């Protein structure tokens, strides 16, 4: 790969991170800022993430301007991205976003975990597995999502979409 092409690709990554930071900042701008728990409003965390990404993007751009990304492993020129794994993970995130208000936080996050785990497993060259793998991933996803849901809703009093009105699913 030529030096110029590599520099352009690295600059594209840096600019992409900066644009993502600006997009998140624009989203944070429209979130109401009235103080909630402990004086922190709902816009606090989006602003933290946006500013952090802005700093990372600026640092990446500085790296590009001063010699490129250093200590970066050289990949094989013939190495291609594993698109099926990317698709499984992307579908997991999109399904989670689409179904969270319909089937609730716990089940939508567990489903996201199942799909992402399948994508990660396939990208590592492992066998996709049968019904046992699907069930095991579902149980692990539920065991991760349920405590997170209960922690947010019961202890922090942050409303997350549930499947029932009782607040336990």
N, C-alpha and C positions, 0 to 999 in steps of 0.2 A: 504494500500500500504506500502510495507516495505521501511525502510529508504534508503537502498542501491539502490533499484529501483528508488526511488524518486531522489536521488542524481545523478544517471546515466541519468535520463530524463532531469534534470536541466542542467547537463553538456552538453548533446546533444543540448539543446537550445542555450547555450552559444557558443559552437563550431560552430553551424549552423550560428549564427550571425557573428562570426569571418570569416567563409568561405564566407558568402555573402559579407562582407566588402572587402575581398581580391579579389573576383570576380569583384566587382564594381571598385576596384582600378585598376585591370588589364584592364578593359574596359576604364577607364579614361586615362590610360597610352597611349592608341592608338589614343585618340582624339587629333587633332592638338591643340597646345597651343598658337598660335599667338593671340595677344591681339585684342580684339574687342571693344565694347562700354565701355568707361571709363577704358580702360586698362585691362579689364577682358576677358579672352578667353573662348571659349566654353567648356573647360575642367574644369573650376573652380567649378561649382556646383557638377558635379560627384565626384570631389575630396573631397569637403566638406561633401557630403553624405557618401562617403567611410570612411573618417577619423572618422566621427561621429559614424558610425556603428562599426568601429574598437574599439573605446573607449567604446561604450555600450557593445560590446561583451567581452572586457577585464573586465569591471565592473561586468558583469554577471558571468564570470568565477571566479572572486575574491569572489563574493557572494557564489557561490557553494563551494569554498574551505574553506570558513569561516563560514559554518553552513547552507548553503542553502538559497533559496529565502525566505526572511522574509516577514511577513504581507501578505502572499498569502492566499486568501480564499480557503478553502477546498471544492472541488466539490463533488457532489454525485458520489460514485463509479459506480453507474448504469447510470450516465448521459453520453450520447453519443453525439458526434458532429453531427450537422445538415448538412449532406452532400449535400442535394439538394440546400441549400442556398449557400454553398461553390462552387458548380458547376455553378450556375447561375452567381455568381460574377466572377469566373474564365473565363467563356465563354465571359462575357462582356469585360474583359481585353484583351483576345486573339482576339476577333472580332475587337475591337478597333485597336489593333496593325496590324491586317491583312488588315483592310479596310481604314486606315487613308490616304493612298496615292491614293486610288481609289475614295472614296466618300468625302474626305476632312476631316479636323479637326473637324469642327462643327458637322457634321452628325455622324461621327464615335464616338465622345465623347458623343453626345446625346444618341446614341444607347447603349454605355457602361453604361451610367447613368440608362437607362430604365432597362437593364438586372440586374444591381447591385441593383437597388431599389426593383425589384421583389424578388431577393434573400434575401435581408434584410427583406422585408415584410414577406416572407414565414418563415424565421428563427425566427421571433417574434410571429409566430402563427396566423398572420392575414390572412384573406381571400385573395386569389390571385387577385381577382377583375376581372372585365370584360373589355370590350372595353374602357369604360370610364377611368379606371385606366391606361391602356396602353397609351391612348391619353394624359391624364394629366401628366404622367411621361415623355412622349415625349416632351411636351411643356416645362416642367420644365427643362429637359435636354438641350433643345435648348436655353432656357433663361440663362442657366449657361454657356454653351459652346460658344455662339456667342460673348458675351462681352470679354471673355478670348481671343478668336481668334483675335478680333479686337484690343484689347489692345496690344497683342504681335506683330501683323503685322503692325498696323498703328502707334502706339506710341513708341514701342521699336524697330521697324524695324527688327524683327526676323521673318524669313520666315517659315511659317507653311503651310502644304499642304492644298490647297483649292479645291473646286469643280469647280470653274470657274476661268478664268484668270483675272477677274476684281478685285479680292482680297477682295470681300465682302461676299463671301460664300466659 
